[in-house]
Amino acid sequence: MSVPYKIQASEDLLVGGKAGGKASEKIPVIARPFVSDRAKKTLDIIEKFVEEECIPADTVYAQQIGSGVQERFASHPAVIEDLKKRAKELGLWNMFLPRNHFKEGAGFSNLEYGLMAEYLGKSGTASEACNCSAPDTGNMEVLAKYGTQAHKDRWLKPLLEGKIRSAFLMTEPDVASSDATNIGLTMHKEGNDWILNGSKWWSSGAGDKRCEIYIVMGKSDPQNSNVYRQQSVILVPHDTPGITIHRMLSVFGFDDAPHGHGHITFNNVRVPDSNMVLGAGRGFEVIQGRLGPGRIHHAMRSVGAAERALEYTIARLNDPRKKPFGKLLSEHGVMLTRVAEARCEIDAARLTVCNAAIMIDTKDAKFALKEIAEAKIFVPKVLMKVLDEAIQAYGGAGVSQETPLAKMWASGRTMRIVDGPDEVHLIQMGRNENKRGKFCLEKIEWQKEKAKEMARAYGLEVRDVLQLDRQPSKSKL
Ligand SMILES: Cc1cc2nc3c(=O)[nH]c(=O)nc-3n(C[C@H](O)[C@H](O)[C@H](O)COP(=O)(O)OP(=O)(O)OC[C@H]3O[C@@H](n4cnc5c(N)ncnc54)[C@H](O)[C@@H]3O)c2cc1C
């Protein structure tokens, strides 16, 4: 074993037994027929790896990062490399690349990986340990799906090996980026090169010293009459002259080091045309292709985070040292109702993600747009509610560094914004639902007419069920 610690957990304590069954036994009934025996076995290994190695390693990782912005964004905690070695030994590597689209991955379906991502979402280190962390996952999908052989050799290969990291640069400080037609970073062609000027922020992962490649969206053809053909996506090596990482952005005060979220400027950055992804003017195609399965990965990790928050709640409810008004929290009825509500909502959230994953696996991501949007919108709301109740159960400790809940709340809250804010998905879903407007109206009118016709066939005249037909008359008293 490469990780230098010895404490072994009893099988009964962390997985299986008292934990309510192993991961493979907790797969929702409707999803079971779609999960292979190999995936079930892997799921059990992941559960054990996350509970026994990654979650304890989270604390070590936080300490190994160090202090001060320069140190934190230059650090590479040793514990993560040990976890990566361990994950490889256990066969837990690159599970995210779905088998029906990519030969490079571990050969699982979106559903199978979704179930695994739930466990990864319980720990801050588990996703990177298994080379399954965002934004690298989405970026590797872009390179695997649209990259040339040269792109794959130079960047996909080391990414798949976990040797380098990557960032995706779309969002800009000066425009409303939830509408990507606004993206303004300019791209001018000069000979065989593109010259990039502009600025980006929320470039997640750019703080990491190992981040070698930026996937950048810019405006290459601003005059094109089709606003969805004005953008391109190009691969920019991180050390290209003209790039400056000005600062890192915080998330409710957390810096997410060493990964972080960069604010970056491009000043006459020169990139060869051969770095263009898919071709000039096809940026929208690339970003849309990137986000389908990625959204359900986020959602499923959020289900795992919600499960962990519920475990914390239950632990606090049964802590014998802390008895407000002479009783355990679990003896105060309101707390048990909250636990029960959380159980219902987490289970519903998991089903929503499984449904989207099965839809992607059996059809494709385009066909599953509604189901993906449902998961993207619904799950973070459940996570926020469960976390909020968990924090409440801990009182002051809940908002502090005493538990992981405050940090989990900060990360969870961003899920309603990242990959497009909720409103964008809701409006699209609402519009699609509303397409049935004429049909719903006509059907209901038709059903009313049909009711009258049926009533006549029974010799009745249709009347309101509460029809009174009473005429006011003077009292005879
Ligand atoms: C932690 C974190 C990590 C991120 N990582 C990345 C990354 O790696 N790469 C990257 O490119 N970006 C990243 N982002 C940026 C993220 O994708 C954007 O913040 C998001 O797309 C919204 O864009 P915006 O911030 O420009 O908000 P705006 O577009 O200005 O929107 C602001 C608000 O307007 C409202 N709104 C928007 N559209 C509508 C509408 N149609 N109807 C009604 N209301 C609407 C919403 O409430 C929205 O929150 C990250 C963000 C966070 C917080």
The ligand as an ORCA input file, in Angstrom:
! r2SCAN-3c Opt
* xyz 0 1
  C     -17.043     28.177     -8.897
  C     -17.214     28.549    -10.330
  C     -16.472     27.888    -11.294
  C     -16.584     28.244    -12.641
  N     -15.772     27.630    -13.563
  C     -15.776     28.077    -14.835
  C     -14.828     27.565    -15.784
  O     -14.027     26.688    -15.469
  N     -14.823     28.098    -17.038
  C     -15.694     29.084    -17.407
  O     -15.642     29.524    -18.557
  N     -16.616     29.584    -16.527
  C     -16.668     29.100    -15.267
  N     -17.556     29.623    -14.358
  C     -18.427     30.696    -14.768
  C     -19.878     30.315    -14.928
  O     -20.053     29.370    -15.957
  C     -20.660     31.606    -15.157
  O     -20.583     32.349    -13.950
  C     -22.093     31.378    -15.555
  O     -22.186     30.834    -16.855
  C     -22.903     32.684    -15.514
  O     -22.300     33.670    -16.276
  P     -22.012     35.121    -15.606
  O     -21.274     34.928    -14.337
  O     -21.386     35.984    -16.639
  O     -23.436     35.669    -15.195
  P     -24.458     36.480    -16.102
  O     -24.531     35.919    -17.467
  O     -24.146     37.922    -15.956
  O     -25.829     36.145    -15.355
  C     -26.118     36.700    -14.059
  C     -27.465     36.217    -13.615
  O     -28.465     36.644    -14.516
  C     -29.550     35.747    -14.477
  N     -29.866     35.304    -15.836
  C     -29.017     34.946    -16.821
  N     -29.690     34.553    -17.908
  C     -31.006     34.677    -17.617
  C     -32.205     34.444    -18.327
  N     -32.177     33.979    -19.580
  N     -33.385     34.690    -17.688
  C     -33.422     35.148    -16.416
  N     -32.313     35.369    -15.713
  C     -31.119     35.147    -16.292
  C     -29.140     34.572    -13.608
  O     -29.693     34.723    -12.309
  C     -27.634     34.697    -13.569
  O     -27.068     34.109    -12.413
  C     -17.487     29.253    -13.021
  C     -18.270     29.902    -12.048
  C     -18.136     29.563    -10.719
  C     -18.952     30.286     -9.699
*
